[in-house]
Amino acid sequence: MAARRGDTLLFERMPVIASHAAVGGKKEGEGPLAAEFDELFPDNNCGQANWETAEKILQLRAARLCLKKAHATEKQVSLVLAGDLQAQCTASSYALRELHLPFVGLFGACSTMAEALGLGAALCSAGLADGLLAMTSSHFCAAERQFRTPLSYGAVRTPTAQWTATAAGCCLLHPAGQGVGIAAATFGRVEDYQIKDINNMGAAMAPAAAATLLRYLHDTGQESKDFDAIYTGDLGHLGSRLFREILTAEGLVMKNHIDCGSILYDAARQNVKSGGSGPGCCAAVLCGHILPRLERGSYRRVLFIATGALMSQTTFLQKESIPAIAHLVELRGPECTVRG
């Protein structure tokens, strides 16, 4: 079971991530983390007739590869927690239509992977789930069509804009056993910095990431220096700078912060402006980059903070500000899964 301390759940007997898989598209295959993906598609259509269906394929491949790596089958999965950016989470719903497994749809925008891991760990810890899949995805073309302008318009991207990753990540959770431990989860609160620019998600999300991290540190008595790395989901270059400035103003100087959106692409060479974004961004970096380092012992303790902008297609047209949220999970290497 978990103990609650403030906004944070502490798992005395840590649920584990037994397996994981990352899948990406063409641009991800051209980036600095290409070798860390389990599978890369040579084009963003993924062999499908449209981009929305292509995103469904990303989730299906991530789920099936995750199970294959664990030598498990779909019959050994008791629940799937998944979500995406498409209206009504259709990429996840259509993927689960084929997997035909018990499914709870989540929407936390780009924070969905940490949300799924935190909820999944709570369910596993309580003995309510075993063989639980936590996954999410995003697709650049589908997201642009839904939230901004169709690509055929050829709109000029601003320097603050980020590139929505065409990617998916999936983790298989068990209540106990071998794997990376989930030691704690802090569910965030909605923060609003009064940002109204749809092309400046980093600035909208940075305050939420800072607020959740500060609450976790207060709840647990930990210090930022206790961790090998503190990863944010997809603040990008601009949002990461703002995140550190907010924390510095609170007396916390960050020396071990890494942003998934800042390392997924080569910003100078790939023309992604302020970096990567989308639920699939941090999910793929988690599954392909962070978890293997914990498994190998390169990292012992990591904080993973996924951030999400919670606007809709309608609210931003109504000139509403963009509220944001950040969820956090503490991850420990296999040798550190005994709390201490």
Salt bridges, closest charged atoms under 4 A:
ASP7 OD2 - ARG189 NE 2.89
ASP7 OD2 - ARG215 NE 3.62
GLU30 OE2 - LYS26 NZ 2.69
GLU36 OE1 - HIS289 ND1 2.80
GLU36 OE2 - ARG293 NH1 3.20
ASP38 OD1 - LYS69 NZ 2.91
GLU39 OE1 - ARG61 NH2 2.79
GLU52 OE1 - ARG145 NH2 2.71
GLU74 OE2 - ARG64 NE 3.73
GLU98 OE2 - LYS56 NZ 2.63
ASP130 OD1 - HIS174 ND1 2.63
GLU144 OE2 - ARG148 NH1 2.85
GLU144 OE2 - ARG157 NH1 3.70
GLU191 OE2 - ARG215 NH2 3.31
ASP219 OD1 - HIS218 ND1 3.67
GLU223 OE1 - LYS225 NZ 3.73
ASP266 OD2 - ARG269 NE 3.65
GLU295 OE2 - HIS20 NE2 2.88
GLU330 OE2 - ARG301 NH2 2.91
GLU330 OE2 - ARG332 NE 2.80
GLU335 OE2 - ARG300 NH1 3.48
